Amino acid sequence: MLDILIIGGGPIGLACGLAAQKAGLSFVIVEKGCLVNSLYNYPSTMTFFSTSEKLEIGGVPFVTVHNKPTRNDALEYYRRVALSNNLPLRLFEEVTNVKAEGEGYTITTSKASYQAKKVILSTGFYDIAVNLDIPGEDLPKVKHYYQDPHYYTSQKVVVVGSSNSAIDVALETYRKGAEVTLVVRGPEISSRVKYWVRPDIINRIKEGSIKAYFNSNLEAVREHEVDIKTPDGRVTIPNDFVMAMTGYKPNFEFLKKLGITLSDDKFIPQYNPETMETNLPGLYLAGVVCGGLDTHLWFIENSRIHAEMILSDIVAKR
């Protein structure tokens, strides 16, 4: 029987693995996609808000020539950390069930079955998009994920949202020759947008390079046009692609299936903030999965400490 099974091979899952290794405990890290799968699926041009030292895990220096590390910098760093420390990875293996048995848990995956005394759930939130729930959202032209701006050259693109991902998409596709329309539910661009990017989008809107509808919602999508509900009434415009940058959420159904208690309003899972242990003894949470629908509360920078908190509790209870 393993001491720990870690579900999720992202930065925080790897941090938990490094902490378990340091404590001399047996463990495996099971990840349904590739190593740091969410980071891999970030836009190819993505730049982090944090500086590199705030993304470090396990005390391993994150060296980069950039003031703000890029997606590729992060992929290189976390891959080298995982491989140089010989972390036991089980990639492209999805956990389907976790069941309490005896003094531990039986974990069933798409490829195998494991027994572990403790389980750490570090599954993030990037795999499930928040839907708009409007007619036409299921059309192929509607995208909830974005990779590269070149694809949208000379296309009429509607971007929904006003946070970092939406603003990056709007600016990058505009600079590759797209005709961009931004649909924002609130009265202005979000204050959470990266400080060096926010003036850029505001100026592009002021000069008319990017059209923006504030206090507005995308109402319907059709093959060649969209409807936008604005304070002045419905507006219909020609359209080739809709980039719905409306955010993502944890897999709440999976958490419920395991028996983790969720709050009624924002589906925040129940856990001890000092140990990260859930209402299920021996099952811990780490990283952004802890925030429920408040996905902006936790990120790599401030959830790295979960690894040490969890391992300290596990070691103390041995």
N, C-alpha and C positions, 0 to 999 in steps of 0.2 A: 504494500500500500504506500502511495506517495504521501509525503507530508502535505504538499499543496498542489492543487491544480489551478492554473491561472487561465481564465477565459479572456482572450483578447491580446493580440500581439502588437498593440500600438505603443507609443512612448511610455505610458504609465504602466501597461502590462509588462514591458521590458524592465522598467524601474523596479517593479515588484519582484521580477525574476532575479535581478541583480541583488536585491536585498535578501531574498531567500538563499541565494548562493553564498552570500557573505555570512549568513547565519548557519551555514552548513546543513541546510534542509534539502530534501529531495523534492523535485518539482518538474512539471512540464508546462509549457505555454502553448495553448491551443488557439489557433486563429483561423477563421473561416475563409479569409482571403490571403493575400500576400503579406509579407512583413510590413508593418505600419501601413495597413491597407487604406485607411482614411487619408493619410498624407499622400499616398500614391495617387489617389483619386482627386486630390486638389488640382486647381488649374495649373498648367505647366509654367505659367508666368508668376505664380503666387509668391509674395514676399511677406514674411512674418512681421507682426507688430513688435514682438519681443526681440531683444538682442540675444545673441547665441548663448551667453552664459546662463540665461534664464530658461533655456531649453535643455540644459544638461541633465543627465540622469546618472546615478551611481557614482558621482564624483569624476566622471570621465570628461575631460575638456572638449568643448565643441569649438573647433578651430575653423574659422572662415575669414576670407579677406573682405567680406561684405559687412557693412554696419548692421544691416538687418538681413539675417540669413534667408535664403530662398528655399523653395520646395526641394530643389535638387540638392542643396546643401544638407537639408534635414534628412533626406533619404540616404545620402552617403554616410552621415554621422550615425544614425540609428542602425543602419546595416553593419557598419564597422563595429559598433558597440556589441551588437548581438553576436556576430561571428567571432570576434576576438575573445569574447568571454565564453564561447562555446555554450551559449544558452540552449537548452533542449527545446527546439521549436517543432510544432506540429502544424504546418501551414496548409491552407486549403482543406481544412477539416472543421466542419461546423458542429458545434455543440447543440444537440437536440433535446437533452433532458439532464436534469440534475436532481437526484433523489437521495434523501437522507436514509442511510442504512447503517445500523449499529452505531459505531462511534465515529462514523465519517459519512462520506457521500459516494454514490456511484454516478459517474458522469458518462453519459452515452453521447457519442459523436457519429458523424457520417461515416467514419472509418473504423472506430474501435470503441472499447469500453474501458474506463479507468476507475480505480478506487483511490480516494484521497481523504485524508483526515480533515483538511480545510480546503475551501474554494474561494478564490478571489475573482470577482466579476469586474472586468475592466473593458467593457464593450463599446464605450463611446456613444455617439449619436448620429453619425454621418450617413448611415446606411438607409434611413427611412426619411424621405422628404415630406415636408408639411404641404399638403395639397391645397389648392385654391378652392376646390369644390365648385367649379363653374362648368357650364356646357363647353365642350370642345377641349377640355384639359387632357383628354386621352389621345389627342392627335399627335402624330410623330413629331410635328414641328414644335411642340411644347417640351422644353428641357428644364429639368431641375438640377442638372449638373453641367458643368462647363469646363472645358479643357483648354482650348486655344482660340484666339480671336480670328485667325486667318480664315477659318471655316465660314465666317459671316461677312466676308468682303462683298460689297455691293448689294447687301440684303437689307430689307426693312426689318429691324429688330425692336421688339418691345421688351424692356427689362422691368420686372416687377420687384420692388423692394427699395430700401434706402440705406441698408447697412453695408459693411465692407464688401461682401461678395457681389451684391448688386452693383455697387458703384464701380468696382474693378471691372466687371463685365461691360458696363456702359462705356467707360472710358477706353478700354482696350479695343472693343469692337468698333467704336467710333474712329479710333486712330488707324484701324485697318480698313476703313472705307465703308463701314456700315452706316445706315441712316437709323439713328437710335432715338427711341421714345421711352422715357422713364415714367413709370406709374408708381406713385408714392401714396401710401395710405394716410400718412400724417401731413403736417403743414410744412415740413422742411426736411432736409437731408439729416440723417441720424447723427447725433453728437458722438456716437461710437466709431464713426468712420475715421480711419487713420489720419492723424493730424496733418501729414504732408499731402494727403490725397483730397481731403475735404475742400480746400480752396480751389483745387483744380476743377472738380465737378461743378461747384457753384459758379465759377467763371464760365465754364462751357455752357451752362444753362443760361446765364445772363446774356451771353453773346449770341445765343440761338443755335449753337452748333449741336446741342442736344436738347430736344423738346422734352419738357417735364410737365406732368399733370400732378399737382399736389391735392391732398384731401380727396383722393380718387381711388377707384378700384377697377381692376380688370373684370368685366362682367361676362363676356362670352368670347370664344375663339372659334373662328371658322377657317377654312382652308386658305383663303387669301386675304382675310381681314379680321379685325377684332373690334369689340365694343368696349369703351371705357366709360364708366360712370363718374362724372365730374360734378363739381358744385354748380356748373352751368348747364347740366344735362348730359345726356348720352352723346358720346363722340365715337364715330366709326372711322377707322383709318385702315389703309392697306397694310398688309403684314405678311412677312415670310417666316419669321421665327419668334417664339415667345420664350424668354429666359426667365423662368419663375424662381427667382432667388429668395424664396420665402422661408428658408430655414429647414432644419432637420430635427429629428427627435429620437430618443432612445427606443429600443424595442420593448414597449411597455407590456405587450402580450406575453413576451418571454419572461419578464420579471414576475408577472402575475402567475404564470404557469409554475414557476419555481416556488411560489408561496411568499414572495416578498411583499410586504404591505406598502401600498402607495397612498399618498394623500388624495383627497377627493378633488381638489381644485387643480393643482399643477402636476399631479402624479409624481410627486417627490418621494422616492423610496425611503422607508424607515431605516435608520442606521444610527449607531452611537457616534457622535462627532469626535469623540476622543480615541476610539479604536477602529472606526469604520465598519464594525460588525453589524449586520442587519438583524431583523427580528428572528432570523434563522440562525441558531448557534453554529459558529464555525464557517459561516458564509459571509464574506466581506465585499464591500464595494470600493472601487478606486477610480478616480478620474471624473470625467464629465457626466458619466451615467448617474452620478449622485444628484444632479440638479433637476431631474425631471424635465418639465417643459422650459425651465429657466436655464437653457443651454449656454447662456452667456456668463453664468456665474463661475463655472469651472473651466479651466484650460490647462495646458501643459505647465505653464509657469507656476500656478498656485496649487496644482494637485499632485505635483511630484512628491510632496511630503506624505501623501497617503501611503506610499510604499513602506516608509520607515514606521509610520504609525501602526500599520497592520502587522508588520513583522515583529515589532516590539510586543504587541499583544499576543501574537501566536507563541513567541518564545517564552513570554511570561507565564502562559497557561500550560506549557509542556510539563 
